[in-house]
């Protein structure tokens, strides 16, 4: 699962750098919070970081990381704001 998380983070980073227009047509409606959080959490988990704190271990888990990326992808694909 670590390699999958790392590959998801790399693909999100590459997609944002190569084709930023796919995320938003204007700068006011970019769901960058969810996307960058998910990408960062995927990187942290993907490189093998193991937190001793239970909260940080949960925060950097693939469950949270993939959920953040999924919410951002949903928002980008359907162009709908989610809280």
Backbone torsions as a table, in degrees:
resi	resn	phi	psi	omega
1	UNK	NA	-26.4	179.8
2	UNK	-65.4	-43.0	-179.2
3	UNK	-66.7	-35.9	177.4
4	UNK	-65.2	-42.4	177.1
5	UNK	-62.5	-42.3	179.3
6	UNK	-64.6	-40.8	178.6
7	UNK	-67.5	-37.0	175.6
8	UNK	-62.8	-44.6	179.7
9	UNK	-63.5	-42.8	178.0
10	UNK	-63.7	-41.1	-179.3
11	UNK	-68.8	-38.2	176.9
12	UNK	-64.9	-44.6	179.5
13	UNK	-62.3	-44.7	179.4
14	UNK	-64.6	-41.6	-179.9
15	UNK	-63.1	-42.9	-179.7
16	UNK	-67.2	-38.5	-179.2
17	UNK	-74.2	-43.0	-175.5
18	UNK	-77.2	-41.1	-175.3
19	UNK	-135.2	73.5	-177.9
20	UNK	-67.4	-22.7	179.5
21	UNK	-66.2	-20.4	179.4
22	UNK	-69.2	-25.4	-177.9
23	UNK	-78.3	-43.8	-179.0
24	UNK	-159.1	147.4	178.5
25	UNK	-82.0	-24.4	175.6
26	UNK	-133.7	164.0	-174.3
27	UNK	-78.8	-8.5	-177.5
28	UNK	-86.7	-16.0	-175.8
29	UNK	-116.4	28.1	-178.7
30	UNK	-81.9	123.7	176.7
31	UNK	-84.6	49.4	-173.0
32	UNK	-69.4	-22.0	179.6
33	UNK	-61.4	-54.8	-179.8
34	UNK	-64.4	-42.9	-175.6
35	UNK	-66.3	-47.0	-178.6
36	UNK	-71.5	-34.6	174.6
37	UNK	-62.9	-48.1	179.4
38	UNK	-61.7	-42.4	178.5
39	UNK	-63.2	-43.6	179.8
40	UNK	-64.6	-44.0	178.8
41	UNK	-63.6	-37.4	176.8
42	UNK	-64.1	-41.9	177.1
43	UNK	-62.0	-46.6	-178.2
44	UNK	-60.1	-46.4	179.3
45	UNK	-69.8	-39.3	-175.6
46	UNK	-66.2	-31.8	179.9
47	UNK	-82.6	-6.5	173.2
48	UNK	102.7	15.3	178.6
49	UNK	-66.7	131.6	177.2
50	UNK	-123.6	109.8	-178.1
51	UNK	-79.6	144.1	176.3
52	UNK	-85.4	-28.5	178.4
53	UNK	-74.5	133.3	-177.1
54	UNK	-63.8	-39.7	-179.5
55	UNK	-64.9	-45.3	178.6
56	UNK	-66.5	-35.6	176.9
57	UNK	-62.5	-40.2	176.7
58	UNK	-69.1	-42.7	-177.4
59	UNK	-61.5	-39.6	-179.1
60	UNK	-94.6	21.2	177.7
61	UNK	-82.9	158.7	178.2
62	UNK	-64.6	-27.1	178.0
63	UNK	-58.2	-49.7	-179.6
64	UNK	-70.6	-44.2	-177.3
65	UNK	-62.1	-49.5	-178.5
66	UNK	-68.5	-32.1	176.6
67	UNK	-64.9	-44.0	178.4
68	UNK	-61.7	-44.6	178.2
69	UNK	-65.0	-39.4	178.7
70	UNK	-65.0	-42.7	177.5
71	UNK	-63.1	-43.9	178.9
72	UNK	-64.0	-41.0	178.3
73	UNK	-63.5	-41.4	177.2
74	UNK	-61.3	-44.7	-179.8
75	UNK	-64.2	-38.8	-179.9
76	UNK	-70.9	-45.4	-176.0
77	UNK	-66.6	-43.7	-177.8
78	UNK	-96.1	-3.2	179.9
79	UNK	52.5	44.6	179.2
80	UNK	-118.0	136.0	176.6
81	UNK	-77.6	133.7	175.7
82	UNK	-116.3	110.7	-177.6
83	UNK	17.1	NA	NA
